[in-house]
Amino acid sequence: MSAILSADDLNDFISPGVACIKPVETLPASKPSANGDENEISFNTGAPLPSDLPPAQISLTDCLACSGCVTSAEAVLVSLQSHAEVLSELDSGPGLRLSGDGSKIENMDIGGKIYVASVSPQSRASIAATFGVSEREAGYMIQQLLSGPKGLKSRAVYRNGFQWVVDTNVAREACLVLGADEVMTSILTRRGNSNGVENGDAKQQPAKPILTSSCPGWICYAEKTHPHILPHLSRLKSPQALTGTLLKTTLSRKLGISPERIWHVAIMPCFDKKLEASREELTDAVWEGTGTRGVRDVDCVITSKELLMLADSRRVDFAKLPRTPLPTRIPFPEPKLNSFLFPPARRQKGNGKQEAGSSGGNLHYILQYFASQYEGASVQTTRGRNADVMEYTVTSAAGETLLKAARYYGFRNIQNLVRRLKPAKASRMPGGKPIGSARRPGGKPAGPDYAYVEVMACPGGCTNGGGQIKVDDPVITGLDPSEVKPGPQEQKAWLAQVDEAYFSGEDTVEDAVLDDRHDTVDGISPSYIKDTLAHWAATTGIDLGRLVYTSYREVVSDVGKDAGHTERVIEIAGKIGGGW
């Protein structure tokens, strides 16, 4: 949904027509200026306004506090989270240097930071398709860029690089196991149930059907336009968010430093992940329980395309980077989590089977897990009205329906799903029927009785994210984008290549490797994952609920509700050349 945005074509003006009202609320009073421009808005915090007014500042959180369109929020996020921000951080001063075993910091007194990175498999697939390598080789090239001797630090002021580059697939496996538990709890209880999170954070079990919450574009849409959906959202953090929490909690505890001194960048397939990283619910204030605005678990998100811009800015030829792993790596300071985050080659897994899809396989794992609980159970698949709508049924050996689930990709399909879940409104007419898509007594939603729905904003899934490298990109064509006019078939063929790269990695894990556990489902051992998560919570001294769950809230705007508010916005818009 964000494919049209890039840092190159971003300007600093957001039209009041998209209801970005925060700057209007913060305009200070001042004396009228000679030229009559008494109301001015500036996003340039580095220089004073001509009228000596302090510039109106807008934070990433402020963008989430209005009901403007997603694009307005993304425009600010793209400008603040970019490859330029990564380079600025790396060049801000000498970084912290770890001992050879990673257990302590050797130059604590310099005031620097530790730099860590996480990489999504979809971004690796985009890089792999672009340079004609396997997804795993693309991962090695990214490691070499971020941490290797021929990468960014070879041309950096302080020779800073990223200490660890983590594959978000390890956090994805934790999300899959916890997601299956969430669905099983919903099926067994059929009512609200505590999940152990304190201070009001995600205390209630999601209502049936549970909807995937790992797509930030979909979450923003639900929070701003359809609050009736919020009780259905999975309370689990996304792999990006969970990785950030794991890195910052563990490193801050083991190394004795503030989370602010750990700088985490995530390489993701879409711009909306920048929106997710800015959420107040995903900061140290939540897991520390301070209740104040805290340090983000993910400091910066850059997309697959911006990763190439990062290399180009340092004059690093990405195509020539080694396609092999780094020869040495300082261990993560917690041994058990080190083996979890960086499994040996014999335990490395691919991105799953093609039927699992390219968005993490949430639904596929839940279906496989549920079917494994019933001997002889099988999964049937039915295509919906288009390729991005699929329905699934788990049936017993006797043919009894045990579970219904579905996959909805793309906003066209999401809107249909949202309508079907909207509760009915009572008619104002005496004896009238309920109004709305759901017309059952009591306002219960109509439609199939799904237990779980995998929802993604992008048609085709996450490999088709707006931040992925496109078929008409100069890095592929070698031509100016204005000279290349690919049609739908070319785009479709290119996406097929990215998907092929995504599934190119083969599993090397053996069942006996996972500590001789025999409870594996789709190559993942739930007991191993739960033991690791419990160890993480014990190591950090933080309740597991605070670490893995999050919460959502309705976002309401006051635009136009105050007397004279609309007129004031129109006046400001007219002075700066914008408006409705």
C-alpha positions as CSV (number, residue, x, y, z in Angstrom):
1,M,0.0,0.0,0.0
2,S,3.0,2.3,0.3
3,A,4.7,1.5,-3.0
4,I,4.4,5.2,-4.2
5,L,6.5,6.5,-1.3
6,S,10.2,6.9,-1.2
7,A,12.6,9.2,0.6
8,D,13.7,10.7,-2.7
9,D,10.3,12.3,-3.5
10,L,9.2,13.2,0.0
11,N,8.5,16.9,0.8
12,D,7.9,18.5,4.1
13,F,4.3,19.5,3.6
14,I,1.3,17.5,4.7
15,S,-2.0,18.9,3.6
16,P,-4.6,19.6,6.2
17,G,-6.9,17.8,3.8
18,V,-5.6,14.5,5.3
19,A,-6.5,15.6,8.8
20,C,-2.9,16.0,10.2
21,I,-4.1,18.4,12.8
22,K,-1.3,18.2,15.3
23,P,0.7,21.2,14.1
24,V,-2.5,23.4,14.3
25,E,-3.0,22.3,17.9
26,T,0.5,23.3,18.9
27,L,0.7,26.7,17.1
28,P,1.7,29.3,19.8
29,A,0.3,32.8,20.0
30,S,2.5,35.5,18.5
31,K,2.4,39.1,17.3
32,P,1.1,39.6,13.8
33,S,4.0,39.9,11.3
34,A,4.4,42.7,8.9
35,N,3.6,40.5,5.9
36,G,0.4,39.2,7.4
37,D,1.6,35.5,7.5
38,E,0.7,35.1,11.2
39,N,0.2,31.4,11.0
40,E,3.0,29.3,9.8
41,I,3.9,25.6,10.1
42,S,7.3,24.1,9.8
43,F,8.7,20.6,10.1
44,N,12.2,21.9,9.9
45,T,13.3,21.8,13.6
46,G,16.8,23.0,12.7
47,A,16.0,26.6,11.9
48,P,13.8,29.3,13.4
49,L,10.8,30.6,11.6
50,P,11.1,34.2,10.2
51,S,8.5,35.4,12.7
52,D,10.6,33.9,15.6
53,L,8.0,31.3,16.4
54,P,9.3,28.0,17.6
55,P,8.6,25.5,14.9
56,A,5.7,23.2,15.5
57,Q,7.1,19.7,16.1
58,I,5.4,16.5,15.1
59,S,6.6,13.2,16.4
60,L,6.0,9.7,15.0
61,T,3.6,9.0,17.9
62,D,1.6,12.2,17.0
63,C,1.0,10.7,13.6
64,L,-0.8,7.9,15.2
65,A,-2.9,10.2,17.3
66,C,-5.1,11.4,14.4
67,S,-7.4,9.7,12.0
68,G,-5.7,11.0,8.8
69,C,-4.9,8.5,6.1
70,V,-2.0,6.1,6.4
71,T,-0.1,7.8,3.7
72,S,0.3,11.0,5.8
73,A,1.8,9.1,8.7
74,E,4.1,7.1,6.4
75,A,5.4,10.3,4.8
76,V,6.7,11.5,8.2
77,L,8.0,8.0,9.0
78,V,9.9,7.7,5.7
79,S,11.6,11.0,6.3
80,L,12.7,10.1,9.8
81,Q,13.6,6.4,9.3
82,S,15.8,6.1,6.2
83,H,19.2,4.9,5.1
84,A,20.5,8.5,5.8
85,E,19.4,8.0,9.5
86,V,21.4,4.8,9.7
87,L,24.6,6.5,8.3
88,S,24.1,9.4,10.7
89,E,23.9,7.1,13.7
90,L,27.0,5.1,12.6
91,D,28.9,8.4,12.2
92,S,27.7,10.0,15.5
93,G,30.7,8.8,17.5
94,P,32.8,5.8,18.4
95,G,30.8,2.7,19.1
96,L,31.0,0.4,22.1
97,R,33.5,-2.4,21.8
98,L,32.8,-5.8,23.2
99,S,35.2,-8.4,24.7
100,G,36.0,-11.5,22.6
101,D,33.4,-13.6,24.4
102,G,30.8,-10.8,24.3
103,S,30.3,-10.8,28.0
104,K,31.4,-7.2,28.7
105,I,32.0,-3.8,27.2
106,E,35.7,-2.7,27.1
107,N,35.2,1.0,26.4
108,M,32.1,1.8,28.5
109,D,33.3,5.4,29.3
110,I,33.1,6.7,25.7
111,G,29.3,7.2,25.7
112,G,28.8,5.2,22.4
113,K,26.3,2.6,21.4
114,I,26.1,-1.0,20.3
115,Y,24.6,-1.4,16.8
116,V,22.4,-4.4,16.0
117,A,20.3,-5.3,13.0
118,S,17.6,-7.7,12.1
119,V,16.7,-8.9,8.6
120,S,13.3,-10.2,7.3
121,P,13.3,-13.2,4.9
122,Q,11.2,-11.2,2.4
123,S,13.9,-8.6,2.1
124,R,16.5,-11.3,1.6
125,A,14.2,-12.8,-1.2
126,S,14.0,-9.4,-2.9
127,I,17.8,-9.0,-2.8
128,A,18.2,-12.6,-4.0
129,A,15.9,-12.1,-7.0
130,T,17.7,-8.9,-7.9
131,F,21.2,-10.3,-7.9
132,G,20.4,-13.9,-9.0
133,V,21.5,-15.6,-5.8
134,S,19.7,-17.9,-3.3
135,E,17.9,-16.4,-0.4
136,R,20.6,-17.7,2.0
137,E,23.4,-16.2,-0.1
138,A,21.5,-12.9,-0.1
139,G,21.5,-13.1,3.7
140,Y,25.3,-13.5,3.7
141,M,25.7,-10.5,1.4
142,I,23.6,-8.4,3.8
143,Q,25.7,-9.5,6.8
144,Q,28.8,-8.6,4.8
145,L,27.4,-5.1,4.1
146,L,26.4,-4.4,7.7
147,S,29.2,-6.2,9.6
148,G,31.9,-7.3,7.2
149,P,35.3,-5.7,6.5
150,K,34.3,-4.8,2.9
151,G,31.0,-3.3,4.0
152,L,29.8,-0.1,5.6
153,K,32.5,0.2,8.2
154,S,35.3,0.1,5.6
155,R,34.3,3.6,4.6
156,A,32.9,4.9,7.9
157,V,34.3,7.7,10.0
158,Y,34.6,5.6,13.2
159,R,34.6,2.2,11.5
160,N,31.4,1.4,13.2
161,G,29.5,-1.7,12.1
162,F,26.6,-3.8,13.3
163,Q,27.7,-6.2,16.1
164,W,25.0,-8.8,15.4
165,V,22.7,-9.3,12.4
166,V,19.7,-11.4,13.4
167,D,17.3,-13.4,11.2
168,T,13.7,-12.5,12.2
169,N,12.7,-16.0,11.3
170,V,13.8,-17.1,14.8
171,A,11.3,-14.7,16.4
172,R,8.8,-15.8,13.7
173,E,8.9,-19.4,15.0
174,A,8.2,-18.1,18.5
175,C,5.2,-16.1,17.1
176,L,3.9,-19.2,15.4
177,V,4.0,-21.3,18.6
178,L,2.4,-18.6,20.7
179,G,-0.2,-17.9,18.0
180,A,-1.2,-21.5,17.9
181,D,-1.7,-21.4,21.7
182,E,-3.7,-18.2,21.4
183,V,-6.1,-19.9,18.9
184,M,-6.3,-23.1,21.0
185,T,-7.2,-21.1,24.1
186,S,-9.9,-19.3,22.1
187,I,-11.4,-22.5,20.9
188,L,-11.3,-24.2,24.3
189,T,-12.6,-21.3,26.4
190,R,-15.0,-19.6,23.9
191,R,-14.9,-16.6,26.2
192,G,-12.5,-13.8,27.5
193,N,-9.5,-15.2,29.3
194,S,-6.5,-13.6,31.0
195,N,-3.1,-14.1,29.3
196,G,-1.2,-12.7,32.3
197,V,-0.2,-9.3,31.0
198,E,-0.2,-6.6,33.7
199,N,-1.3,-3.0,33.8
200,G,-4.1,-3.5,31.3
201,D,-1.8,-4.5,28.4
202,A,-3.6,-7.2,26.3
203,K,-5.2,-8.9,29.3
204,Q,-8.1,-10.3,27.4
205,Q,-8.0,-13.2,25.1
206,P,-8.9,-12.0,21.5
207,A,-12.5,-12.6,20.4
208,K,-13.2,-15.2,17.8
209,P,-12.2,-15.1,15.0
210,I,-8.7,-14.1,15.8
211,L,-7.1,-11.8,13.2
212,T,-3.4,-11.6,12.4
213,S,-1.8,-8.5,13.8
214,S,1.7,-8.7,12.3
215,C,0.8,-6.4,9.3
216,P,1.1,-2.8,10.5
217,G,-0.8,-1.3,7.5
218,W,-3.8,-3.5,8.4
219,I,-3.5,-2.6,12.1
220,C,-3.4,1.2,11.3
221,Y,-6.5,0.7,9.1
222,A,-8.3,-1.1,11.8
223,E,-7.4,1.3,14.6
224,K,-8.4,4.4,12.6
225,T,-11.5,3.2,10.8
226,H,-13.0,0.0,12.3
227,P,-12.6,-0.1,16.1
228,H,-15.1,-2.9,16.2
229,I,-12.3,-5.1,14.8
230,L,-9.9,-4.4,17.7
231,P,-11.2,-7.1,20.1
232,H,-10.4,-9.7,17.3
233,L,-6.8,-8.8,16.8
234,S,-4.1,-11.2,18.0
235,R,-2.2,-9.7,21.0
236,L,1.1,-11.2,19.9
237,K,3.9,-8.9,18.8
238,S,5.2,-9.2,15.2
239,P,8.5,-10.9,14.5
240,Q,10.1,-7.5,14.0
241,A,8.8,-6.2,17.4
242,L,9.6,-9.4,19.2
243,T,13.2,-9.4,17.9
244,G,13.6,-5.8,19.0
245,T,12.3,-6.6,22.5
246,L,14.5,-9.7,22.8
247,L,17.7,-7.8,21.7
248,K,17.2,-4.7,23.9
249,T,16.0,-6.5,27.1
250,T,18.8,-9.1,27.0
251,L,21.6,-6.8,26.0
252,S,20.7,-4.1,28.5
253,R,20.5,-6.6,31.3
254,K,23.6,-8.6,30.5
255,L,25.8,-5.7,29.6
256,G,24.5,-3.3,32.2
257,I,23.7,-0.5,29.8
258,S,20.6,1.6,29.1
259,P,18.3,0.5,26.2
260,E,19.0,3.9,24.7
261,R,22.6,2.8,24.1
262,I,21.5,-0.1,21.9
263,W,20.6,1.0,18.4
264,H,18.5,-1.5,16.4
265,V,17.8,-1.2,12.7
266,A,15.4,-3.6,11.0
267,I,15.4,-4.4,7.2
268,M,11.8,-5.0,6.2
269,P,9.7,-5.4,3.0
270,C,7.3,-2.5,3.5
271,F,7.2,1.1,4.6
272,D,4.4,0.4,7.1
273,K,6.9,-1.4,9.4
274,K,8.3,2.1,10.1
275,L,4.8,2.9,11.4
276,E,4.9,-0.2,13.7
277,A,8.3,0.7,15.1
278,S,7.0,4.1,16.2
279,R,4.2,2.7,18.4
280,E,4.4,3.6,22.1
281,E,3.3,0.1,23.0
282,L,6.7,-1.2,21.6
283,T,9.1,0.7,23.8
284,D,11.0,-0.1,27.0
285,A,8.4,1.8,29.0
286,V,6.1,-1.2,28.5
287,W,8.4,-4.0,29.6
288,E,10.1,-1.8,32.3
289,G,6.6,-0.7,33.5
290,T,7.6,2.9,33.8
291,G,4.4,4.2,32.1
292,T,6.3,7.0,30.4
293,R,7.3,7.5,26.8
294,G,10.3,5.3,26.3
295,V,13.0,4.1,24.0
296,R,11.8,2.2,20.9
297,D,12.6,-1.5,20.6
298,V,13.3,-0.9,16.9
299,D,15.0,2.5,16.4
300,C,14.9,2.5,12.6
301,V,13.4,0.5,9.8
302,I,14.7,0.6,6.3
303,T,13.3,-1.3,3.3
304,S,14.9,-3.7,0.9
305,K,15.4,-0.9,-1.7
306,E,16.8,1.5,1.0
307,L,19.3,-1.2,1.9
308,L,20.8,-0.8,-1.6
309,M,20.7,3.0,-1.2
310,L,22.6,2.5,2.1
311,A,25.4,0.6,0.2
312,D,25.4,3.1,-2.6
313,S,25.8,6.0,-0.1
314,R,29.0,4.4,1.2
315,R,30.1,3.6,-2.4
316,V,30.0,-0.1,-1.7
317,D,29.2,-2.3,-4.7
318,F,26.6,-4.6,-3.2
319,A,26.8,-7.1,-6.1
320,K,30.5,-7.7,-5.3
321,L,30.1,-8.5,-1.6
322,P,31.1,-12.0,-0.5
323,R,28.3,-14.5,-0.6
324,T,29.6,-16.4,2.3
325,P,29.1,-16.0,6.1
326,L,31.5,-13.9,8.2
327,P,34.4,-16.1,9.4
328,T,34.1,-15.0,13.0
329,R,31.4,-13.6,15.2
330,I,31.4,-12.4,18.9
331,P,28.9,-14.6,20.8
332,F,25.7,-13.1,22.1
333,P,26.2,-12.5,25.8
334,E,23.5,-15.0,26.9
335,P,24.6,-18.5,25.8
336,K,21.1,-20.1,25.4
337,L,19.7,-17.2,23.5
338,N,22.9,-17.1,21.4
339,S,22.1,-20.6,20.2
340,F,18.5,-19.6,19.6
341,L,19.3,-16.5,17.6
342,F,22.2,-18.0,15.7
343,P,21.5,-21.7,15.2
344,P,24.3,-23.8,13.7
345,A,24.0,-24.7,10.0
346,R,22.6,-28.1,10.9
347,R,19.6,-26.5,12.6
348,Q,18.9,-23.7,10.1
349,K,15.4,-23.7,8.6
350,G,14.1,-22.2,5.4
351,N,11.0,-20.0,5.1
352,G,8.5,-22.8,5.0
353,K,6.6,-24.5,2.3
354,Q,4.9,-22.7,-0.6
355,E,1.4,-23.5,0.8
356,A,2.4,-21.6,3.9
357,G,2.6,-18.4,1.9
358,S,5.2,-15.7,1.9
359,S,4.0,-13.7,4.9
360,G,5.4,-15.9,7.7
361,G,3.0,-18.9,7.6
362,N,0.9,-18.0,10.6
363,L,-2.2,-19.6,9.4
364,H,-0.4,-22.7,7.9
365,Y,1.3,-23.5,11.2
366,I,-2.0,-23.1,13.2
367,L,-3.7,-25.5,10.8
368,Q,-0.9,-28.0,11.1
369,Y,-0.7,-27.7,14.8
370,F,-4.5,-28.1,15.3
371,A,-4.6,-31.1,12.9
372,S,-1.7,-32.7,14.8
373,Q,-3.9,-32.8,17.9
374,Y,-6.4,-35.1,16.3
375,E,-5.3,-38.5,14.8
376,G,-6.3,-38.8,11.2
377,A,-7.3,-35.1,10.8
378,S,-6.6,-33.4,7.4
379,V,-6.7,-29.9,6.0
380,Q,-8.9,-29.0,3.0
381,T,-8.4,-25.8,1.0
382,T,-11.1,-23.8,-0.9
383,R,-10.3,-20.8,-3.1
384,G,-12.5,-17.8,-2.5
385,R,-13.6,-15.1,-4.9
386,N,-10.0,-14.4,-6.0
387,A,-6.5,-15.7,-5.5
388,D,-6.0,-13.6,-2.3
389,V,-8.9,-15.2,-0.5
390,M,-8.6,-18.8,0.7
391,E,-10.7,-20.8,3.1
392,Y,-9.4,-23.8,5.1
393,T,-11.2,-26.5,7.0
394,V,-9.7,-29.1,9.3
395,T,-11.8,-32.3,9.3
396,S,-11.5,-35.4,11.4
397,A,-11.0,-38.9,10.1
398,A,-14.8,-39.3,10.3
399,G,-15.4,-36.2,8.2
400,E,-16.4,-33.9,11.1
401,T,-15.5,-30.2,10.8
402,L,-13.1,-29.4,13.6
403,L,-11.8,-25.9,12.6
404,K,-12.5,-23.2,10.0
405,A,-10.0,-20.6,9.0
406,A,-9.2,-18.2,6.1
407,R,-6.7,-16.0,4.4
408,Y,-7.5,-12.4,3.3
409,Y,-4.8,-10.4,1.5
410,G,-5.3,-6.9,0.0
411,F,-7.5,-4.1,1.1
412,R,-10.3,-4.9,-1.4
413,N,-10.7,-8.3,0.3
414,I,-10.1,-6.9,3.8
415,Q,-13.0,-4.5,3.5
416,N,-15.3,-7.5,2.7
417,L,-14.0,-9.3,5.8
418,V,-14.5,-6.2,8.0
419,R,-18.1,-5.8,6.8
420,R,-18.9,-9.4,7.7
421,L,-17.6,-8.9,11.2
422,K,-19.4,-5.6,11.9
423,P,-22.1,-6.1,14.6
424,A,-25.6,-5.1,13.7
425,K,-27.2,-1.9,14.9
426,A,-30.6,-1.8,16.4
427,S,-33.2,-0.2,14.2
428,R,-34.7,3.1,15.4
429,M,-38.1,2.1,14.0
430,P,-40.3,0.1,16.3
431,G,-40.3,-3.5,15.3
432,G,-37.6,-2.8,12.6
433,K,-34.9,-5.3,11.7
434,P,-31.3,-4.8,12.8
435,I,-29.3,-2.5,10.5
436,G,-25.9,-3.6,9.0
437,S,-24.2,-6.5,7.4
438,A,-24.9,-8.7,10.5
439,R,-28.6,-9.2,11.1
440,R,-28.6,-11.8,13.7
441,P,-30.3,-11.2,17.1
442,G,-27.8,-9.8,19.6
443,G,-25.7,-8.2,16.9
444,K,-23.5,-11.2,16.3
445,P,-21.5,-11.1,13.1
446,A,-22.7,-13.0,10.1
447,G,-20.7,-15.2,7.8
448,P,-18.6,-18.4,8.2
449,D,-17.6,-19.3,11.8
450,Y,-13.8,-18.8,11.4
451,A,-11.5,-19.4,14.3
452,Y,-8.6,-17.6,12.7
453,V,-8.0,-15.3,9.7
454,E,-4.6,-14.4,8.3
455,V,-4.8,-10.7,7.2
456,M,-2.2,-8.9,5.1
457,A,-2.5,-5.5,3.4
458,C,-0.5,-6.4,0.3
459,P,-2.1,-8.6,-2.4
460,G,0.1,-11.6,-2.8
461,G,1.6,-11.2,0.7
462,C,4.7,-9.7,2.2
463,T,7.0,-10.4,-0.7
464,N,5.0,-7.8,-2.6
465,G,5.6,-5.1,0.0
466,G,5.9,-1.5,-1.0
467,G,9.5,-1.3,0.0
468,Q,10.6,-4.2,-2.1
469,I,12.8,-3.8,-5.2
470,K,10.5,-3.5,-8.2
471,V,10.8,-4.8,-11.7
472,D,11.5,-1.3,-13.1
473,D,14.2,-0.4,-10.6
474,P,17.4,0.8,-12.2
475,V,19.4,-1.7,-10.3
476,I,17.6,-4.4,-12.4
477,T,17.0,-2.7,-15.7
478,G,20.1,-0.4,-15.8
479,L,17.8,2.3,-17.3
480,D,16.0,5.4,-16.0
481,P,12.7,4.4,-14.5
482,S,10.9,6.9,-16.8
483,E,12.2,4.8,-19.8
484,V,10.8,1.5,-18.4
485,K,7.0,0.9,-18.5
486,P,6.4,-2.6,-17.2
487,G,2.9,-3.9,-17.5
488,P,0.9,-6.1,-15.2
489,Q,2.4,-9.3,-16.6
490,E,6.0,-8.1,-16.1
491,Q,5.2,-7.2,-12.5
492,K,3.5,-10.6,-11.9
493,A,6.5,-12.4,-13.4
494,W,8.9,-10.4,-11.2
495,L,6.9,-11.2,-8.1
496,A,7.0,-14.9,-9.0
497,Q,10.8,-14.6,-9.1
498,V,10.9,-13.1,-5.6
499,D,8.6,-15.8,-4.3
500,E,10.8,-18.4,-5.9
501,A,13.8,-16.9,-4.1
502,Y,11.8,-16.8,-0.9
503,F,11.2,-20.5,-1.0
504,S,14.7,-21.4,-2.3
505,G,16.2,-22.1,1.1
506,E,15.8,-25.7,2.1
507,D,15.4,-26.9,5.6
508,T,18.6,-28.5,7.1
509,V,17.1,-29.1,10.5
510,E,16.8,-32.7,11.7
511,D,14.2,-33.8,14.2
512,A,16.9,-35.3,16.5
513,V,18.8,-32.0,16.6
514,L,16.1,-30.2,18.6
515,D,17.3,-31.6,21.9
516,D,15.8,-35.0,21.1
517,R,12.3,-33.5,21.3
518,H,9.5,-35.3,19.4
519,D,6.8,-32.7,19.4
520,T,7.8,-31.0,16.2
521,V,5.1,-29.5,14.1
522,D,6.1,-28.3,10.6
523,G,9.8,-28.6,11.8
524,I,9.2,-26.4,14.9
525,S,9.3,-27.8,18.4
526,P,6.8,-25.9,20.6
527,S,8.4,-27.2,23.8
528,Y,11.8,-25.9,22.7
529,I,10.4,-22.5,21.9
530,K,8.5,-22.3,25.2
531,D,11.6,-23.3,27.2
532,T,13.6,-20.7,25.4
533,L,11.0,-18.0,26.0
534,A,10.8,-18.9,29.7
535,H,14.6,-18.7,29.9
536,W,14.5,-15.3,28.3
537,A,11.9,-14.1,30.9
538,A,13.9,-15.5,33.8
539,T,17.2,-14.0,32.5
540,T,15.8,-10.5,32.2
541,G,13.5,-10.7,35.2
542,I,10.5,-9.5,33.2
543,D,7.2,-11.3,33.0
544,L,6.8,-13.1,29.7
545,G,3.5,-11.4,29.0
546,R,5.2,-8.0,29.0
547,L,7.8,-9.3,26.5
548,V,5.6,-11.1,23.9
549,Y,2.2,-9.4,24.0
550,T,1.0,-5.9,22.9
551,S,-2.2,-3.9,22.8
552,Y,-4.2,-1.8,20.3
553,R,-6.5,1.2,20.7
554,E,-9.0,3.2,18.8
555,V,-7.5,6.3,17.2
556,V,-10.0,9.2,17.1
557,S,-9.5,12.6,15.6
558,D,-11.0,15.9,16.9
559,V,-10.7,17.5,13.4
560,G,-13.7,19.8,12.8
561,K,-15.3,19.1,16.2
562,D,-14.3,22.4,17.8
563,A,-16.0,25.6,16.8
564,G,-13.9,27.5,14.3
565,H,-11.5,24.6,14.0
566,T,-12.2,23.9,10.3
567,E,-12.0,27.6,9.4
568,R,-8.6,27.9,11.1
569,V,-7.2,24.9,9.1
570,I,-8.5,26.4,5.9
571,E,-6.9,29.7,6.7
572,I,-3.5,28.1,7.3
573,A,-3.8,25.9,4.3
574,G,-4.5,28.9,2.1
575,K,-1.4,30.8,3.3
576,I,0.9,27.9,2.5
577,G,-0.7,26.9,-0.8
578,G,-2.6,23.8,0.3
579,G,-6.1,22.9,1.4
580,W,-9.0,20.8,0.4
